[in-house]
Amino acid sequence: MQITVSGQQIEITEPLRNYVNEKFGRIQKHFDHVTNTNVVLHYEKKKNRHAAEATINAKGTQLHADTEGDDMYAVIDALADKLDRQVLKHKEKVSSHR
């Protein structure tokens, strides 16, 4: 699985990139057919809000989620949890139709 991390109004540091890779690596354990993942991290200076969105391209589907909050690491955690639930739901659908 290839993970692409980019940022808007925020510099992507190495610890931040490693944290994203660690959290999204868990998704690959649940579903082997994930080909690539695009993660975009945002920072709104006026509102002091952090946001993140991710798109997972998997075999047969494309999953998308976005979150926002006050702490970037908490936002990444919430985003990974949302996508993990979506991947498990998709995996259940695929296996039950066969």
Buried (B, 14 or more C-beta within 10 A) or exposed (E): BEBEBEBEEBEEEEEBBEBBBEBBEEBBEEBEBBEEBBBBBBBEEEEEEBBBBBBBBBEEEEBEBBBBBEEBBEBBBBBBBBBBEBBEEBBEEBEEEE
